[in-house]
Amino acid sequence: MNIGNTGRMPSGRLGSRFRAACTLAAVFAMTAVLAACGGSSGKPATAAANATGTPDLSGVTLRIGETGYQRQRLYLESAGLANTPYKVQYVTFDSGSLQLQAMAAGNLDVAQSSEIPPIFASQSAGGGNFKVIAVEQATTLLQEVVIPKGSPLKSIADLKGKKVGYVASTTAHYFLYKLLEQAGLGWNDIQPVKLTVPDGVTALLSGSVDALATYGNAVITTKQRGATTLGSGEKILSGNFAYEATPKAIADPATHAAIADFLSRQQKAYAWARAHPDDWAKIIADQTKQPVAQALDTFNTGEAQRPTKLIPTSPAAISSAQDVADVFVKAELLKSKVNVADYFSTAFNTEIEKFGT
């Protein structure tokens, strides 16, 4: 079962097959394949405009990152919205941070992540080659610190001196730090173990770590094997998840139009899923290998907490991300203050405001 996830849960942040850890070397291999496949980062897709003056999208190929499994593709196919006037190449990674590494190499046009990966990616050469172009508001459920079956740990405070696995530069990294802080502990009070999503599950179940901060299907997978919740990021996380695009894709008229169309279709697909929860639950259950009833319950619970929808970038979204960045600086996990406003863009706000919900 693949347990990679965006750092989000239910409606589609769950993996489908367990696969080997996606290491940095694997990212380089993936980006090499993507570069060989071409896409909109080759020659600009500045196709001639049609008679109405809108760009011709037939020459555009959008390379879109997915985490865990191809949730966006399934949304569009299920809602009958997959027949786009441009080509779409979906590429799956184990986390949003790995998507941004591929984007930094110029091998993705659109990526998805939580608020956290862009903070760290912006510190890389060239600012990471991305801008946040939209915010997806979604549930914060299934963001947890889990402990294995039979663990004597009773509270977050009991993690002092223990080996705690976490997924770096993700929601898990952030909510683990905040949970420790709430319990009167600091990062140096535990033995933090940086792991990929699948390696984290393996480490927890094998007893290599005492606890694991993770998300999405990794939580489901460990609980299917007897793990229990020690702490939750539900009330810590903002529920803001970023859509990123490269400056080159934003600037090219045809690629820009294709991205706006794609985001519009995603918004419609979210509404379709809410209107057809039973149908969507069957699709999710097939991907996550969980009972349909459980998939339906997690989807409905998540949508009740915070309905999934796309909204424009805004001062509020920037402020939320800045608060997260400042926490990492305070924790000395970042060397200096990050001005997150530098990587936010309003280039798609006019289009997104017309989407509705």
C-alpha positions as a printed Julia matrix, in Angstrom:
357×3 Matrix{Float64}:
   0.0    0.0     0.0
   1.37   3.4    -0.9
   1.09   5.57    2.17
   2.51   8.8     0.81
   0.34  11.79    1.44
   0.25  15.56    1.09
  -0.02  16.05    4.72
  -3.78  16.04    4.35
  -6.4   13.45    4.97
  -9.67  11.91    3.97
 -11.14  13.06    0.72
  -8.05  12.27   -1.12
  -4.83  12.62    0.7
  -4.51   8.9     1.1
  -2.12   6.52   -0.68
  -3.0    3.39   -2.62
  -0.01   1.02   -2.55
   2.83   0.67   -0.1
   5.98   1.5    -1.97
   9.62   2.0    -1.16
  10.78   5.31    0.23
  11.1    8.13   -2.24
  14.64   9.32   -1.61
  16.32  12.38   -2.99
  18.05  10.18   -5.53
  14.65   8.96   -6.67
  13.55  12.54   -7.13
  16.51  13.18   -9.38
  15.65  10.07  -11.35
  12.03  11.15  -11.64
  12.93  14.64  -12.76
  15.25  13.22  -15.39
  12.38  11.15  -16.77
  10.1   14.18  -16.73
  12.67  16.27  -18.55
  12.93  13.58  -21.2
   9.15  13.56  -21.56
   9.11  17.3   -22.24
   6.09  19.34  -21.23
   5.36  22.99  -20.92
   8.77  23.77  -19.44
  10.38  23.1   -22.83
   9.44  25.71  -25.39
   6.81  28.15  -24.12
   3.31  27.05  -25.08
   2.58  30.37  -26.73
   0.26  28.89  -29.31
  -1.65  31.22  -31.57
  -4.84  32.64  -30.16
  -8.07  31.44  -31.67
 -10.69  33.64  -33.3
 -12.03  34.79  -29.91
  -8.59  35.97  -28.82
  -8.13  33.26  -26.18
  -4.97  31.1   -26.24
  -4.99  27.81  -28.15
  -4.41  25.19  -25.44
  -3.99  22.19  -27.73
  -0.18  22.45  -27.56
   0.0   22.65  -23.76
   1.03  19.76  -21.52
   0.62  20.43  -17.81
   2.92  18.39  -15.58
   1.09  18.18  -12.28
   2.42  16.76   -9.04
   0.39  14.43   -6.85
   1.14  13.11   -3.4
   0.34   9.51   -2.48
  -1.87   8.74   -5.45
  -3.47  10.6    -8.31
  -6.27  12.24   -6.4
  -6.7   15.17   -8.8
  -6.99  12.86  -11.79
  -9.6   10.74  -10.02
 -11.57  13.81   -9.02
 -11.82  14.99  -12.62
 -12.52  11.56  -14.07
 -15.21  10.8   -11.47
 -16.92  14.15  -12.0
 -16.8   13.83  -15.8
 -14.38  16.76  -16.1
 -11.26  15.02  -17.43
 -11.72  15.91  -21.11
  -9.45  18.95  -21.1
  -8.37  20.95  -24.19
  -4.75  20.43  -23.1
  -2.75  17.36  -22.07
  -2.13  16.55  -18.41
   0.74  14.45  -17.1
   0.28  13.45  -13.46
   3.4   12.54  -11.48
   3.16  10.96   -8.02
   5.5   11.68   -5.1
   5.59  10.77   -1.41
   5.25  14.37   -0.18
   4.72  17.96   -1.21
   8.34  18.76   -0.38
   9.5   16.25   -2.99
   7.14  17.84   -5.51
   8.8   21.19   -4.88
  12.22  19.64   -5.36
  11.08  18.47   -8.79
   9.64  21.92   -9.48
  12.94  23.55   -8.5
  14.57  21.46  -11.23
  12.01  22.76  -13.74
  10.26  19.43  -14.14
   6.79  20.21  -12.78
   4.43  23.03  -13.75
   1.98  22.67  -10.85
   2.54  21.24   -7.37
   0.49  20.77   -4.21
   1.61  20.9    -0.6
   0.74  22.1     2.84
   1.96  25.49    4.08
   5.23  24.01    5.31
   7.16  22.75    2.23
   7.18  26.17    0.5
   8.81  27.74    3.56
  11.82  25.44    3.27
  11.81  25.29   -0.54
  12.01  29.08   -0.73
  15.43  28.9     0.91
  16.93  26.89   -1.95
  18.78  28.33   -4.94
  16.65  30.65   -7.05
  13.96  30.75   -4.38
  12.78  27.27   -5.32
  11.4   28.23   -8.77
   7.8   28.48   -7.55
   5.02  30.82   -6.52
   1.94  29.95   -4.46
  -0.96  30.69   -6.82
  -3.97  29.35   -4.92
  -4.98  28.08   -1.51
  -7.0   24.94   -0.99
  -8.88  24.88    2.28
  -9.29  21.32    3.51
  -9.69  19.2     6.61
  -6.96  18.85    9.22
  -8.05  15.41   10.43
  -5.68  12.42   10.27
  -2.68  14.53   11.27
  -1.42  12.61   14.28
   1.33  11.38   16.53
   0.75   7.64   16.72
   2.27   5.0    18.99
   2.49   1.24   18.39
   0.25  -1.36   19.95
   1.18  -1.98   23.56
   3.12   1.26   24.0
   3.31   2.47   27.61
   3.23   6.13   26.49
   0.15   7.99   27.72
   0.75  11.62   26.71
   2.96  13.85   24.59
   4.94  14.68   27.73
   5.98  11.03   27.87
   7.94  11.51   24.64
  10.83  13.07   26.57
  13.98  11.17   25.68
  12.13   8.97   23.18
  12.8    8.33   19.51
  10.11  10.1    17.53
   9.84   9.7    13.77
   8.55  12.57   11.66
   8.33  13.67    8.03
  10.55  16.72    7.64
   9.27  19.97    6.1
   5.65  18.85    6.3
   2.62  19.35    8.52
   3.93  16.5    10.7
   7.11  18.46   11.4
   5.11  21.49   12.46
   2.39  19.94   14.59
   4.92  17.7    16.38
   6.91  20.78   17.4
   3.73  22.56   18.58
   2.49  19.53   20.52
   5.84  19.26   22.26
   5.72  22.96   23.09
   2.22  22.6    24.54
   3.5   19.77   26.73
   6.37  21.88   28.03
   9.0   20.12   25.91
  11.4   21.36   23.28
  12.74  19.75   20.12
  15.95  18.81   21.97
  13.97  16.93   24.61
  13.23  14.13   22.14
  15.35  12.09   19.75
  13.84  13.25   16.43
  14.23  10.79   13.55
  13.72  12.2    10.07
  11.88   9.64    7.9
   9.92   9.39    4.68
   6.23   8.58    4.98
   6.56   4.86    4.17
   9.76   4.46    6.19
   8.01   6.06    9.14
   5.3    3.42    9.13
   7.88   0.65    8.88
   9.91   2.15   11.72
   6.9    2.46   14.02
   5.62  -1.05   13.38
   9.09  -2.57   13.75
   9.76  -0.75   17.01
  12.62   1.34   15.62
  10.89   4.5    16.91
   8.68   5.01   19.94
   6.21   7.31   18.18
   5.57   8.73   14.74
   4.24  12.1    13.6
   2.55  11.52   10.26
  -0.61  12.04    8.27
  -3.26  10.66    5.95
  -3.14   7.02    4.97
  -0.04   6.45    7.09
  -2.25   7.03   10.13
  -4.86   4.6     8.8
  -2.22   1.99    7.97
  -0.6    2.07   11.41
  -3.96   1.93   13.17
  -4.96  -1.1    11.11
  -1.96  -2.72   12.79
  -2.88  -1.69   16.31
  -1.38   1.79   16.64
  -3.23   4.45   18.62
  -3.3    8.24   18.74
  -1.06  10.03   21.22
  -1.61  13.56   19.9
  -3.33  15.36   17.03
  -2.63  18.34   14.82
  -6.34  18.84   14.1
  -6.59  22.11   16.06
  -3.03  23.23   15.36
  -3.03  23.27   11.57
  -4.74  25.99    9.55
  -6.19  23.73    6.86
  -4.52  25.86    4.17
  -2.83  23.84    1.42
  -0.93  25.48   -1.38
  -1.07  25.12   -5.13
   2.28  26.17   -6.59
   3.31  26.95  -10.16
   6.59  27.97  -11.75
   7.08  31.61  -12.75
   7.56  30.4   -16.33
   4.19  28.63  -16.35
   2.49  31.65  -14.81
   3.94  34.01  -17.4
   3.17  31.94  -20.5
  -0.37  32.88  -21.68
  -1.38  29.42  -22.87
   0.03  27.57  -19.87
  -1.5   30.14  -17.53
  -4.91  29.65  -19.14
  -4.57  25.87  -18.89
  -3.71  26.06  -15.18
  -6.7   28.34  -14.51
  -8.97  25.91  -16.35
  -7.54  22.97  -14.42
  -8.12  24.67  -11.07
 -11.67  25.54  -12.1
 -12.34  21.89  -12.89
 -10.94  20.86   -9.51
 -13.32  23.24   -7.76
 -16.27  21.72   -9.62
 -15.01  18.22   -8.82
 -14.92  19.0    -5.08
 -18.57  20.03   -5.28
 -19.38  16.84   -7.22
 -17.79  14.7    -4.49
 -19.83  16.42   -1.78
 -22.97  15.8    -3.81
 -22.01  12.14   -4.43
 -20.28  11.03   -1.21
 -21.12   7.35   -1.64
 -19.62   7.24   -5.13
 -16.51   9.14   -4.05
 -16.07   6.9    -0.97
 -15.93   3.82   -3.21
 -13.17   5.42   -5.26
 -11.21   6.4    -2.14
 -11.65   2.98   -0.57
 -10.25   1.34   -3.7
  -7.15   3.53   -3.44
  -6.61   3.23    0.31
  -7.68  -0.4     0.73
  -9.99   0.45    3.59
 -13.66  -0.46    3.99
 -16.03   1.75    1.99
 -17.94   2.63    5.16
 -14.75   3.89    6.78
 -13.79   5.91    3.71
 -17.28   7.44    3.64
 -17.11   8.33    7.32
 -13.7   10.01    7.03
 -14.78  11.93    3.95
 -18.03  13.15    5.51
 -16.32  14.02    8.8
 -13.59  15.94    7.0
 -16.02  17.87    4.82
 -18.12  18.72    7.86
 -15.04  20.11    9.58
 -13.86  22.15    6.59
 -15.35  21.73    3.08
 -12.64  21.37    0.45
 -12.48  24.4    -1.81
 -10.05  26.63   -3.66
  -9.71  30.28   -2.69
  -7.44  33.08   -3.96
  -4.2   33.91   -2.21
  -4.79  36.6     0.4
  -3.21  38.56    3.26
  -4.84  36.07    5.65
  -3.19  33.11    3.91
   0.16  34.9     3.92
  -0.22  35.71    7.62
  -0.99  32.08    8.42
   2.07  30.85    6.54
   4.22  33.55    8.16
   3.18  32.38   11.62
   4.3   28.85   10.72
   7.62  30.09    9.33
   8.26  32.14   12.46
   7.76  29.04   14.6
  10.45  27.2    12.66
  12.81  30.16   13.11
  12.09  30.21   16.84
  12.81  26.49   16.95
  16.12  27.17   15.17
  15.02  24.84   12.36
  15.45  27.79   10.0
  18.56  29.95   10.16
  16.89  33.28    9.52
  13.47  34.88    9.14
  11.56  33.99    5.96
   9.32  36.58    4.33
   6.67  34.26    2.94
   4.94  37.07    1.04
   7.85  36.89   -1.41
   6.65  33.58   -2.8
   2.91  34.29   -2.92
   1.36  35.43   -6.22
  -1.97  37.05   -7.07
  -1.67  36.08  -10.74
  -4.69  33.74  -10.63
  -6.84  35.55   -8.09
  -9.21  37.08  -10.66
  -9.89  33.7   -12.23
 -10.31  31.9    -8.89
 -12.76  34.52   -7.6
 -15.07  33.51  -10.46
 -15.01  29.79   -9.61
 -17.64  29.8    -6.88
 -17.79  26.88   -4.46
